[in-house]
């Protein structure tokens, strides 16, 4: 009996060295959890991590690719993930025009627009820097600047232009005009100066316009936005 036990012990150690013993096999990992709204939740996670913001940390290139490689093909090919990748691409390239075009499009849902809203200020500054470098010297109407950068009005766009050290040309209304003063951005008349402080976030009409009137038949998004909940 003693010899039999010794032979069994030696056999077990031999199998473990060859990787055939149950003791040497790696533990079985449980399959990843799957849930119906996984693409939607992953989309929000990626949109909130385009830069450093509060508790959210930007994914570095290798880390981001590693996270993507771990996704199931049907999740990676979902419309939500494709939207998040498109937003990351435009943001990383400082392509303000493409970024705001994506927000304005029907591809962008209300909650996705809410996630991207926190990047509006930085992308607007980038847009003015690019315009002052690459645009011809023709003055740009401030209404056009506000529309392209998703501002609620020309006054907000004018304030940012002044903070960036750019020149604003203001012309009084003519007797024949039916509107007020005419405000233009004078391109390449002065060097661009980045703002020294963060621009405080403000409500955006484009984000509010994407809010559905109902959600699940009982939650009133528009009522929440307008402050009329319970009325």
NORLINDA-V967411 format. One record per residue. N is the residue number from 0. RES is the residue in three letters. OMEGA is omega as a letter, one per 20 degrees, with the letter a starting at -180 (none if undefined). Layout:
N|RES|OMEGA, N|RES|OMEGA
//
This chain:
0|UNK|r, 1|UNK|r, 2|UNK|r, 3|UNK|r, 4|UNK|r, 5|UNK|r, 6|UNK|r, 7|UNK|r, 8|UNK|r, 9|UNK|r, 10|UNK|r, 11|UNK|r, 12|UNK|r, 13|UNK|r, 14|UNK|r, 15|UNK|r, 16|UNK|r, 17|UNK|r, 18|UNK|a, 19|UNK|a, 20|UNK|r, 21|UNK|r, 22|UNK|a, 23|UNK|a, 24|UNK|r, 25|UNK|r, 26|UNK|r, 27|UNK|r, 28|UNK|r, 29|UNK|r, 30|UNK|a, 31|UNK|r, 32|UNK|r, 33|UNK|r, 34|UNK|a, 35|UNK|a, 36|UNK|r, 37|UNK|r, 38|UNK|a, 39|UNK|a, 40|UNK|r, 41|UNK|r, 42|UNK|r, 43|UNK|a, 44|UNK|a, 45|UNK|a, 46|UNK|a, 47|UNK|a, 48|UNK|r, 49|UNK|r, 50|UNK|a, 51|UNK|a, 52|UNK|r, 53|UNK|a, 54|UNK|a, 55|UNK|a, 56|UNK|a, 57|UNK|r, 58|UNK|r, 59|UNK|a, 60|UNK|a, 61|UNK|r, 62|UNK|a, 63|UNK|r, 64|UNK|r, 65|UNK|r, 66|UNK|a, 67|UNK|a, 68|UNK|a, 69|UNK|a, 70|UNK|r, 71|UNK|a, 72|UNK|a, 73|UNK|r, 74|UNK|a, 75|UNK|a, 76|UNK|a, 77|UNK|r, 78|UNK|a, 79|UNK|r, 80|UNK|r, 81|UNK|r, 82|UNK|a, 83|UNK|r, 84|UNK|r, 85|UNK|r, 86|UNK|r, 87|UNK|a, 88|UNK|a, 89|UNK|a, 90|UNK|a, 91|UNK|a, 92|UNK|a, 93|UNK|r, 94|UNK|a, 95|UNK|a, 96|UNK|r, 97|UNK|r, 98|UNK|a, 99|UNK|r, 100|UNK|r, 101|UNK|r, 102|UNK|a, 103|UNK|a, 104|UNK|r, 105|UNK|r, 106|UNK|a, 107|UNK|r, 108|UNK|a, 109|UNK|a, 110|UNK|r, 111|UNK|r, 112|UNK|r, 113|UNK|r, 114|UNK|a, 115|UNK|a, 116|UNK|a, 117|UNK|r, 118|UNK|a, 119|UNK|a, 120|UNK|a, 121|UNK|a, 122|UNK|r, 123|UNK|r, 124|UNK|r, 125|UNK|a, 126|UNK|r, 127|UNK|r, 128|UNK|a, 129|UNK|a, 130|UNK|a, 131|UNK|r, 132|UNK|a, 133|UNK|a, 134|UNK|r, 135|UNK|a, 136|UNK|r, 137|UNK|a, 138|UNK|r, 139|UNK|r, 140|UNK|a, 141|UNK|r, 142|UNK|r, 143|UNK|r, 144|UNK|r, 145|UNK|a, 146|UNK|a, 147|UNK|a, 148|UNK|r, 149|UNK|r, 150|UNK|r, 151|UNK|a, 152|UNK|a, 153|UNK|a, 154|UNK|r, 155|UNK|r, 156|UNK|r, 157|UNK|r, 158|UNK|r, 159|UNK|r, 160|UNK|r, 161|UNK|r, 162|UNK|r, 163|UNK|r, 164|UNK|a, 165|UNK|a, 166|UNK|r, 167|UNK|r, 168|UNK|a, 169|UNK|r, 170|UNK|r, 171|UNK|r, 172|UNK|r, 173|UNK|r, 174|UNK|a, 175|UNK|a, 176|UNK|r, 177|UNK|a, 178|UNK|r, 179|UNK|a, 180|UNK|r, 181|UNK|a, 182|UNK|a, 183|UNK|r, 184|UNK|r, 185|UNK|a, 186|UNK|r, 187|UNK|r, 188|UNK|r, 189|UNK|r, 190|UNK|r, 191|UNK|r, 192|UNK|r, 193|UNK|r, 194|UNK|a, 195|UNK|r, 196|UNK|r, 197|UNK|r, 198|UNK|a, 199|UNK|a, 200|UNK|r, 201|UNK|r, 202|UNK|a, 203|UNK|r, 204|UNK|a, 205|UNK|r, 206|UNK|r, 207|UNK|a, 208|UNK|a, 209|UNK|a, 210|UNK|r, 211|UNK|a, 212|UNK|r, 213|UNK|r, 214|UNK|a, 215|UNK|r, 216|UNK|a, 217|UNK|a, 218|UNK|a, 219|UNK|a, 220|UNK|a, 221|UNK|r, 222|UNK|r, 223|UNK|a, 224|UNK|a, 225|UNK|r, 226|UNK|a, 227|UNK|r, 228|UNK|r, 229|UNK|r, 230|UNK|none
//
